[in-house]
Amino acid sequence: MNSSKERRKVIKAGGGIGLLGLLAAAGLLPAGEALAQQQWNSGAFGTRNLADAVKALGGTPPTENKAIQITAPDIAENGLVVPVSVTSDIPKTESIAILVEKNPNLLSAVFEIPNGTDPFVSTRVKLAESTDVYALVKADGKYYFLKKEIKVTLGGCGG
């Protein structure tokens, strides 16, 4: 057993729980929401294609929609850190997910969009190789997507 890895897992879990507890104690996050934030959809993160990911997230097959914008480089010089931003102009956007087709785990992130906020997210993803990146938007109970090809010149998950 690798005690260093186990110790990291405990610290990560404890740190997240501790932060949520502090937010709940300060009244910034209701206690029930703090517990809900700790749960994640492991089935969705283990999927291998867009259709399976949407199904695991509880949706029906998505339709392509040009009201979604993906801002990312056409060519990533370093696949280890690729900036990706997604904006949705679809009314009643509820969530935005970022999926990377050729990564070991297709689903990279899911962001819930609270009512009254701009449907925009920005993060950095790791790309194993040149691939399509999908923005998956849930709006008014329906799923929509847009994809963008990103070419990786070096680095990536595998090298």
KOLDOVO-776409 format. One line per 8 residues: number of its first residue (from 0); for each residue x, y negated, z of N, C-alpha, C, O. Coordinates in nm, 3 decimals, padded with zeros to 5 digits. Atoms other than C-alpha are relative to their C-alpha. Layout:
BEGIN
NUM> X/Y/Z/X/Y/Z/X/Y/Z/X/Y/Z | ...
END
This chain:
BEGIN
0> 00.086/00.118/00.000/00.000/00.000/00.000/00.089/-00.123/00.000/00.185/-00.130/00.076 | -00.077/00.124/00.009/00.134/-00.342/-00.093/-00.062/-00.101/00.095/-00.165/-00.161/00.065 | 00.058/00.087/-00.103/00.079/-00.549/00.221/-00.005/-00.146/-00.045/-00.092/-00.220/-00.001 | -00.001/00.137/00.050/00.166/-00.873/00.040/-00.127/-00.029/-00.081/-00.188/-00.135/-00.066 | 00.122/00.017/00.079/-00.123/-00.825/-00.207/-00.123/00.000/00.089/-00.214/-00.081/00.071 | 00.114/-00.007/-00.092/-00.362/-00.727/00.071/-00.012/-00.129/00.082/-00.122/-00.180/00.104 | -00.002/00.123/-00.078/-00.259/-01.031/00.275/-00.056/-00.117/-00.083/-00.132/-00.199/-00.032 | 00.051/00.105/00.088/-00.327/-01.259/-00.024/-00.151/00.009/-00.016/-00.220/-00.092/-00.014
8> 00.145/-00.019/00.014/-00.674/-01.108/-00.070/-00.073/-00.051/00.123/-00.175/-00.119/00.112 | 00.063/00.043/-00.124/-00.759/-01.170/00.295/00.004/-00.152/00.013/-00.094/-00.214/00.053 | -00.012/00.146/-00.009/-00.630/-01.528/00.283/-00.094/-00.067/-00.098/-00.160/-00.165/-00.062 | 00.091/00.058/00.100/-00.823/-01.603/-00.038/-00.144/00.007/00.049/-00.217/-00.092/00.046 | 00.138/-00.017/-00.045/-01.146/-01.462/00.102/-00.027/-00.086/00.123/-00.130/-00.153/00.131 | 00.019/00.079/-00.122/-01.102/-01.624/00.441/00.000/-00.149/-00.026/-00.076/-00.222/00.036 | -00.005/00.142/00.032/-01.011/-01.960/00.293/-00.128/-00.049/-00.062/-00.177/-00.157/-00.028 | 00.126/00.038/00.064/-01.320/-01.969/00.076/-00.115/-00.003/00.099/-00.196/-00.095/00.098
16> 00.105/-00.007/-00.101/-01.546/-01.864/00.360/00.016/-00.115/00.100/-00.082/-00.177/00.141 | -00.025/00.110/-00.093/-01.380/-02.116/00.591/-00.042/-00.134/-00.056/-00.104/-00.214/00.015 | 00.038/00.126/00.063/-01.428/-02.402/00.346/-00.151/-00.013/-00.007/-00.206/-00.118/00.024 | 00.146/00.005/00.007/-01.792/-02.313/00.290/-00.061/-00.020/00.138/-00.162/-00.090/00.152 | 00.049/00.019/-00.137/-01.842/-02.290/00.666/00.015/-00.145/00.046/-00.076/-00.200/00.108 | -00.021/00.140/-00.035/-01.693/-02.636/00.716/-00.099/-00.090/-00.072/-00.154/-00.183/-00.012 | 00.097/00.080/00.074/-01.914/-02.781/00.442/-00.140/00.015/00.058/-00.214/-00.082/00.069 | 00.131/-00.024/-00.061/-02.221/-02.619/00.599/-00.009/-00.069/00.136/-00.112/-00.129/00.168
24> 00.000/00.064/-00.131/-02.123/-02.745/00.947/-00.010/-00.151/-00.011/-00.071/-00.216/00.075 | 00.005/00.144/00.020/-02.080/-03.097/00.811/-00.132/-00.045/-00.060/-00.157/-00.164/-00.075 | 00.130/00.034/00.057/-02.427/-03.080/00.659/00.007/-00.028/-00.149/-00.092/-00.070/-00.209 | -00.015/00.025/00.143/-02.290/-03.111/00.305/-00.049/00.116/-00.085/-00.075/00.099/-00.204 | 00.048/-00.118/00.070/-02.401/-02.760/00.211/-00.086/00.080/00.097/-00.035/00.126/00.200 | 00.084/-00.080/-00.090/-02.700/-02.583/00.368/00.059/00.139/00.019/00.117/00.195/-00.074 | -00.062/-00.128/-00.034/-02.594/-02.261/00.539/-00.040/00.111/-00.097/00.045/00.193/-00.133 | 00.045/-00.102/00.094/-02.804/-02.043/00.305/00.073/-00.011/-00.133/00.106/00.090/-00.194
32> -00.072/00.020/00.125/-02.635/-02.197/00.002/00.146/00.042/00.014/00.206/00.090/-00.083 | -00.140/-00.040/-00.020/-02.292/-02.132/00.154/00.015/00.150/-00.022/00.112/00.194/-00.083 | -00.005/-00.145/00.021/-02.368/-01.760/00.160/-00.022/00.035/-00.146/00.045/00.124/-00.199 | 00.028/-00.028/00.140/-02.510/-01.767/-00.192/00.120/-00.031/-00.088/00.143/00.037/-00.188 | -00.116/00.038/00.079/-02.196/-01.936/-00.322/00.107/00.109/00.002/00.189/00.115/-00.090 | -00.101/-00.103/-00.011/-01.985/-01.638/-00.208/-00.029/00.120/-00.090/00.060/00.202/-00.114 | 00.035/-00.114/00.084/-02.172/-01.393/-00.433/00.030/-00.033/-00.146/00.011/-00.147/-00.189 | -00.026/00.020/00.141/-02.071/-01.348/-00.796/-00.042/00.124/-00.076/-00.055/00.232/-00.019
40> 00.053/-00.107/00.084/-02.187/-01.135/-01.082/00.116/00.082/-00.059/00.164/00.051/-00.168 | -00.113/-00.081/00.046/-01.914/-00.870/-01.115/-00.031/00.072/-00.131/00.060/00.094/-00.212 | 00.037/-00.067/00.125/-02.106/-00.695/-01.393/00.022/-00.090/-00.121/00.070/-00.043/-00.224 | -00.018/00.094/00.111/-02.101/-01.006/-01.613/00.148/-00.021/-00.030/00.186/-00.033/-00.146 | -00.142/00.023/00.021/-01.728/-01.054/-01.560/00.071/00.124/-00.054/00.186/00.114/-00.097 | -00.060/-00.122/00.053/-01.662/-00.694/-01.667/-00.044/00.034/-00.141/-00.006/00.139/-00.194 | 00.051/-00.029/00.134/-01.837/-00.717/-02.005/00.107/-00.020/-00.107/00.208/-00.086/-00.084 | -00.099/00.004/00.108/-01.656/-00.683/-02.338/-00.048/-00.076/-00.124/00.033/-00.104/-00.213
48> 00.048/00.076/00.116/-01.883/-00.871/-02.587/-00.108/-00.098/00.044/-00.162/-00.089/00.154 | 00.093/00.108/-00.032/-02.115/-01.171/-02.600/-00.138/00.054/00.038/-00.196/00.009/00.137 | 00.134/-00.054/-00.027/-02.439/-00.969/-02.610/-00.007/00.063/00.139/-00.103/00.041/00.212 | -00.002/-00.063/-00.132/-02.342/-00.764/-02.302/00.013/-00.103/00.112/-00.047/-00.087/00.218 | -00.016/00.105/-00.101/-02.234/-01.077/-02.112/-00.131/-00.072/00.025/-00.168/-00.096/00.140 | 00.129/00.069/-00.015/-02.564/-01.253/-02.179/-00.099/00.090/00.072/-00.174/00.044/00.158 | 00.090/-00.095/-00.065/-02.755/-00.940/-02.077/00.031/00.011/00.150/-00.060/00.014/00.232 | -00.040/-00.010/-00.141/-02.554/-00.914/-01.752/-00.034/-00.127/00.077/-00.055/-00.123/00.198
56> 00.038/00.126/-00.063/-02.632/-01.280/-01.682/-00.152/-00.014/00.009/-00.202/-00.111/00.066 | 00.146/-00.001/-00.010/-03.003/-01.197/-01.718/-00.070/-00.065/-00.116/-00.188/-00.098/-00.106 | 00.060/00.069/00.113/-03.064/-01.349/-02.059/-00.032/00.090/-00.117/-00.008/00.211/-00.114 | 00.031/-00.068/00.125/-03.182/-01.254/-02.404/00.103/-00.044/-00.104/00.176/-00.140/-00.080 | -00.101/00.036/00.099/-02.970/-01.267/-02.721/00.000/-00.151/-00.030/-00.105/-00.210/-00.054 | -00.008/00.145/00.021/-02.842/-01.624/-02.770/-00.005/-00.037/-00.148/00.021/00.045/-00.236 | -00.003/00.052/00.136/-02.879/-01.838/-03.080/00.106/-00.109/-00.007/00.129/-00.182/00.089 | -00.102/00.103/00.017/-02.608/-02.061/-03.221/-00.067/-00.137/-00.001/-00.176/-00.153/-00.057
64> 00.058/00.134/-00.010/-02.666/-02.430/-03.150/00.112/-00.104/-00.009/00.207/-00.101/00.069 | -00.102/00.103/00.022/-02.465/-02.728/-03.277/-00.012/-00.115/00.101/00.066/-00.210/00.095 | 00.012/00.102/-00.104/-02.586/-02.938/-02.980/00.098/00.027/00.114/00.097/-00.043/00.216 | -00.106/-00.033/-00.095/-02.299/-02.777/-02.788/00.132/-00.043/-00.063/00.155/-00.017/-00.181 | -00.132/00.037/00.050/-01.949/-02.921/-02.824/00.107/00.068/00.084/00.102/00.067/00.207 | -00.117/-00.058/-00.067/-01.629/-02.736/-02.741/00.120/-00.087/-00.037/00.150/-00.107/-00.155 | -00.120/00.078/00.022/-01.322/-02.953/-02.698/00.118/00.084/00.049/00.134/00.108/00.169 | -00.118/-00.083/-00.030/-01.005/-02.744/-02.715/00.094/-00.014/-00.118/00.051/-00.047/-00.228
72> -00.092/00.011/00.113/-00.691/-02.743/-02.925/-00.026/00.108/-00.105/-00.065/00.220/-00.072 | 00.009/-00.101/00.106/-00.703/-02.568/-03.262/00.115/00.098/00.012/00.100/00.218/-00.014 | -00.119/-00.083/-00.021/-00.353/-02.440/-03.190/00.053/-00.026/00.140/00.087/-00.140/00.174 | -00.053/00.012/-00.136/-00.241/-02.374/-02.832/00.146/00.043/-00.002/00.178/00.157/-00.035 | -00.143/-00.033/00.000/00.136/-02.391/-02.799/00.036/00.096/00.113/00.136/00.167/00.104 | -00.024/-00.090/-00.113/00.115/-02.205/-02.468/-00.133/00.061/00.041/-00.220/-00.010/00.093 | 00.125/-00.067/-00.033/-00.160/-01.949/-02.416/-00.025/00.016/00.149/-00.135/00.057/00.188 | 00.018/-00.015/-00.145/-00.104/-01.950/-02.039/-00.091/-00.106/00.059/-00.157/-00.082/00.160
80> 00.080/00.111/-00.054/-00.279/-02.286/-01.989/-00.062/-00.077/-00.117/00.001/-00.165/-00.175 | 00.067/00.063/00.112/-00.531/-02.391/-02.253/-00.121/-00.079/00.052/-00.213/-00.021/00.109 | 00.113/00.081/-00.047/-00.764/-02.684/-02.173/-00.123/00.022/-00.088/-00.114/00.020/-00.211 | 00.126/-00.019/00.071/-01.128/-02.621/-02.268/-00.107/-00.082/00.072/-00.124/-00.071/00.193 | 00.112/00.078/-00.054/-01.418/-02.863/-02.219/-00.124/00.034/-00.082/-00.115/00.057/-00.203 | 00.127/-00.029/00.068/-01.783/-02.798/-02.303/-00.101/-00.105/00.043/-00.116/-00.135/00.162 | 00.109/00.095/-00.023/-02.063/-03.052/-02.336/-00.124/00.056/-00.067/-00.117/00.107/-00.179 | 00.127/-00.045/00.057/-02.427/-02.959/-02.392/-00.094/-00.119/-00.014/-00.117/-00.193/00.081
88> 00.102/00.102/00.024/-02.676/-03.198/-02.550/-00.138/00.065/-00.005/-00.235/00.003/-00.049 | 00.128/-00.071/-00.003/-02.952/-02.939/-02.506/-00.075/-00.041/00.126/-00.020/-00.029/00.236 | 00.077/00.039/-00.119/-03.227/-03.067/-02.274/-00.018/00.116/00.099/-00.027/00.232/00.060 | 00.022/-00.095/-00.110/-03.270/-02.891/-01.938/00.110/00.105/00.009/00.083/00.221/00.039 | -00.112/-00.093/-00.013/-02.922/-02.733/-01.941/00.013/00.042/00.146/00.019/-00.042/00.235 | -00.007/-00.056/-00.135/-02.897/-02.504/-01.637/00.139/00.052/00.035/00.183/00.043/00.150 | -00.134/-00.052/-00.026/-02.553/-02.345/-01.676/00.081/00.000/-00.129/00.027/00.001/-00.239 | -00.094/-00.009/00.112/-02.247/-02.337/-01.898/00.103/00.106/00.036/00.161/00.104/00.144
96> -00.101/-00.105/-00.020/-02.021/-02.032/-01.934/00.103/-00.010/-00.112/00.072/-00.051/-00.224 | -00.107/-00.004/00.098/-01.688/-01.999/-02.111/00.046/00.145/-00.013/00.080/00.210/00.086 | -00.037/-00.138/00.027/-01.605/-01.666/-02.275/00.115/00.003/-00.100/00.116/-00.074/-00.196 | -00.116/-00.014/00.087/-01.278/-01.561/-02.440/-00.001/00.142/-00.056/00.018/00.239/00.017 | 00.026/-00.128/00.065/-01.328/-01.282/-02.693/00.108/00.107/00.020/00.074/00.221/00.052 | -00.104/-00.103/-00.003/-00.990/-01.104/-02.686/00.073/00.010/00.133/00.178/00.075/00.141 | -00.061/-00.014/-00.132/-00.909/-01.141/-02.317/-00.045/00.130/00.065/-00.149/00.184/00.027 | 00.042/-00.122/-00.070/-00.920/-00.838/-02.085/-00.140/-00.013/00.061/-00.217/00.083/00.060
104> 00.135/00.029/-00.050/-01.226/-00.997/-01.920/-00.057/-00.111/-00.088/-00.004/-00.222/-00.091 | 00.061/00.094/00.094/-01.451/-01.172/-02.171/-00.045/-00.128/00.071/-00.013/-00.238/00.026 | 00.055/00.116/-00.071/-01.624/-01.401/-01.921/00.108/-00.064/00.086/00.161/00.000/00.177 | -00.103/00.070/-00.076/-01.382/-01.661/-01.788/-00.058/-00.081/00.114/00.001/-00.086/00.223 | 00.058/00.085/-00.104/-01.613/-01.892/-01.592/-00.147/-00.025/-00.029/-00.190/-00.026/-00.145 | 00.140/00.040/00.010/-01.977/-01.978/-01.524/-00.019/-00.118/00.093/00.017/-00.112/00.211 | 00.024/00.120/-00.077/-02.076/-02.324/-01.406/-00.150/-00.028/00.005/-00.214/-00.038/-00.099 | 00.139/00.040/-00.016/-02.420/-02.405/-01.265/-00.007/-00.151/-00.012/00.076/-00.222/00.045
112> 00.015/00.143/00.022/-02.541/-02.750/-01.373/-00.121/-00.047/00.080/-00.235/-00.017/00.042 | 00.113/00.048/-00.080/-02.754/-02.918/-01.103/-00.085/-00.101/-00.077/-00.034/-00.174/-00.162 | 00.090/00.097/00.062/-03.058/-03.120/-01.213/00.054/-00.140/00.022/00.104/-00.173/00.130 | -00.041/00.138/-00.012/-02.973/-03.481/-01.282/00.148/-00.026/-00.024/00.193/-00.140/-00.012 | -00.142/00.020/00.028/-02.606/-03.423/-01.368/00.027/00.020/-00.149/-00.050/00.085/-00.219 | -00.037/-00.017/00.140/-02.432/-03.444/-01.704/00.044/00.144/-00.024/00.125/00.197/00.052 | -00.040/-00.138/00.032/-02.400/-03.098/-01.863/00.136/00.002/-00.069/00.145/00.018/-00.191 | -00.138/00.004/00.049/-02.020/-03.116/-01.901/00.087/00.075/00.099/00.075/00.055/00.220
120> -00.097/-00.070/-00.085/-01.749/-02.885/-01.769/00.136/-00.004/-00.070/00.145/-00.013/-00.192 | -00.135/-00.001/00.052/-01.374/-02.880/-01.811/00.085/00.088/00.089/00.079/00.079/00.211 | -00.087/-00.090/-00.075/-01.123/-02.615/-01.710/00.118/00.039/-00.088/00.130/-00.010/-00.201 | -00.111/-00.056/00.078/-00.812/-02.435/-01.826/-00.016/00.151/00.002/-00.047/00.210/00.106 | 00.011/-00.145/00.010/-00.816/-02.077/-01.948/00.130/00.058/-00.052/00.212/-00.013/-00.112 | -00.116/-00.074/00.051/-00.552/-01.819/-02.027/-00.049/00.080/-00.120/-00.150/00.150/-00.113 | 00.035/-00.075/00.121/-00.563/-01.674/-02.378/00.104/00.106/-00.025/00.224/00.076/-00.032 | -00.092/-00.111/00.024/-00.410/-01.333/-02.442/00.063/-00.010/-00.138/00.178/00.030/-00.158
128> -00.046/00.011/00.138/-00.377/-01.407/-02.815/-00.096/-00.093/-00.073/-00.192/-00.142/-00.013 | 00.092/00.081/00.079/-00.540/-01.606/-03.095/-00.137/00.066/00.004/-00.149/00.188/-00.013 | 00.132/-00.057/-00.026/-00.913/-01.563/-03.041/-00.110/-00.103/-00.017/-00.083/-00.222/-00.032 | 00.115/00.089/-00.006/-01.262/-01.708/-03.051/-00.034/-00.027/00.145/-00.033/00.064/00.229 | 00.046/00.039/-00.132/-01.372/-01.900/-02.744/-00.146/-00.042/-00.015/-00.180/-00.121/-00.103 | 00.142/00.029/00.006/-01.746/-01.917/-02.680/-00.042/-00.089/00.115/00.004/-00.073/00.228 | 00.070/00.074/-00.103/-01.947/-02.175/-02.491/-00.142/00.056/00.000/-00.210/00.054/-00.102 | 00.133/-00.058/-00.014/-02.265/-02.013/-02.363/-00.080/-00.090/00.092/-00.042/-00.111/00.208
136> 00.081/00.096/-00.075/-02.536/-02.252/-02.246/-00.137/00.061/00.028/-00.203/00.113/-00.063 | 00.136/-00.037/-00.036/-02.851/-02.162/-02.057/-00.077/-00.129/00.020/-00.040/-00.212/00.102 | 00.082/00.121/-00.009/-03.118/-02.428/-02.105/-00.147/00.039/-00.008/-00.190/00.107/-00.101 | 00.144/-00.028/-00.006/-03.484/-02.404/-02.009/-00.028/00.150/-00.013/-00.124/00.190/-00.078 | 00.020/-00.144/-00.003/-03.444/-02.028/-01.958/00.049/00.075/-00.123/00.042/00.198/-00.127 | -00.048/-00.063/00.122/-03.297/-01.961/-02.306/00.150/-00.019/-00.010/00.208/-00.110/00.050 | -00.146/00.005/00.016/-02.937/-01.896/-02.410/00.039/-00.044/-00.142/-00.023/-00.004/-00.241 | -00.052/00.052/00.125/-02.742/-02.075/-02.682/00.152/00.010/00.005/00.211/00.013/00.113
144> -00.146/-00.008/00.001/-02.380/-02.051/-02.795/00.058/-00.078/-00.116/-00.011/-00.113/-00.212 | -00.082/00.053/00.108/-02.113/-02.209/-03.007/00.137/00.061/00.019/00.180/00.083/00.133 | -00.133/-00.057/-00.015/-01.772/-02.064/-03.082/00.103/-00.085/-00.073/00.072/-00.157/-00.168 | -00.113/00.071/00.060/-01.434/-02.211/-03.167/00.119/00.093/-00.001/00.149/00.158/00.100 | -00.120/-00.082/00.008/-01.126/-02.030/-03.289/00.119/-00.082/00.052/00.135/-00.198/00.016 | -00.122/00.061/-00.050/-00.804/-02.110/-03.104/00.116/00.095/-00.030/00.113/00.213/00.005 | -00.118/-00.079/00.032/-00.469/-01.990/-03.233/00.105/-00.024/00.108/00.128/-00.138/00.150 | -00.102/00.008/-00.104/-00.198/-01.914/-02.976/00.135/00.028/-00.065/00.152/00.126/-00.137
152> -00.132/-00.018/00.062/00.166/-01.957/-03.077/00.098/00.076/00.090/00.183/00.149/00.039 | -00.086/-00.077/-00.090/00.339/-01.819/-02.763/-00.069/00.014/00.135/-00.169/-00.051/00.162 | 00.056/-00.020/-00.134/00.269/-01.700/-02.410/-00.124/00.087/-00.006/-00.128/00.186/-00.079 | 00.123/-00.078/-00.005/-00.078/-01.573/-02.334/00.004/00.097/00.116/00.101/00.105/00.190 | 00.013/-00.094/-00.112/-00.195/-01.308/-02.092/00.107/00.109/-00.007/00.158/00.153/00.096 | -00.089/-00.113/00.013/00.033/-01.043/-02.232/00.146/-00.036/-00.021/00.231/00.053/-00.023 | -00.138/00.024/00.030/00.350/-01.230/-02.299/00.040/-00.137/00.022/00.157/-00.172/00.001
END
